[in-house]
Amino acid sequence: MAPFTPVTHNDVAILATLPKASILVWLKIRIYAGKGKAYPTRAKMAEELDISLPSINRAFRDLEKRCLIKKTSAHEGVKNNAYTVIKNDLLTIK
């Protein structure tokens, strides 16, 4: 059975302020990361979510700008960047 990734009331309130592509990307990263880091390729996410690659790129920029995800450099043997989901207070959302 796959691990459960809880979504809080605060998460839903934050998501309600985001564009659709940002919501889907954030949820997908949250699922991939579980309690750790996610290493998704943007092309794979575009394919899985049936969203254009430019929209995926905008969503990643939007989520990073809003501090909802954090990009870290790729680690040895992995070409993709790693992303972690950041918990935020609604007051930090712009």
N, C-alpha and C positions, 0 to 999 in steps of 0.2 A: 504494500500500500504506500502511495506517495505521501511525503510529509505534508502536514497542513501549514499553510502560511496565513496567519490571521491578518485581517484587515480591520482596523479600528474605526470608530465613528469619526475620529479626527482625520484619518486617512480619507474617508469618504467626503468630508467637508472640504479638504484640500483638493481632491480630485475634481470636485464639482466646478472648480475655478479654472481648470486646465482645458486646452484644446484636446479633441478626441485622440489624435495620434500620441500626444504626451501621456494621456491616461493609459492607453494600451501598452506603450513602451514601458512605462513605470510598472504596470502590473506584471508584464512579462519578465522584466528584470527581477522584480520581487520574487516571482516564482522560481526563476533560474537560481537566484542567490540563496534562497532559503535563509539560513542564518549566517551565510558567508558572503563570498564574492561571486559575481556572475561574469562570464566571459563570452557574451553573445557577439556574433558578427552582425553588423548592421544589415548586410544583405540577407542573412538568414531570418532576421526579425522582420524585414520587409516582406519576405516570402511567406512566413508563417502568419503574419497579420494582414496580408494582402493590402499593403500600403506601399506607396512609391518610396524608393530610397531617399529622394530629397526630403520627403515628409518625415521619414525616420530620422534623418540627420537633424532636421529642425527640432524634432521632439527631444532628441538627446541634448542639443544645445539648450533648449527651454528648461529641461529638467535639471541640468547642471547649473544654469543661471539661477533657478529657484532654490538651489541647494537641496533638491529632493533625491539626487543621486550624486555620487562622487566618483570621478574617474581616477584610477591609479594606473601607473604604467604596467605594461604587460610583464609577466614574470617569465623566467627562463623556459623556453620550449613552447610558449604560447605567443602567437603573433597579435592576438586581440588585446585591447585594453581590458582591465578588470573594472567592474562597477560595483559599488555597494549602495544599498538603499539607506538613506539618511532619514531618521525620524525628526520631524520638525514641529514646532509650535505654529499654529496658524498665523501668529504675529510676524513670523519670519518670511511668509510667502508674499511675493511682490506681484 
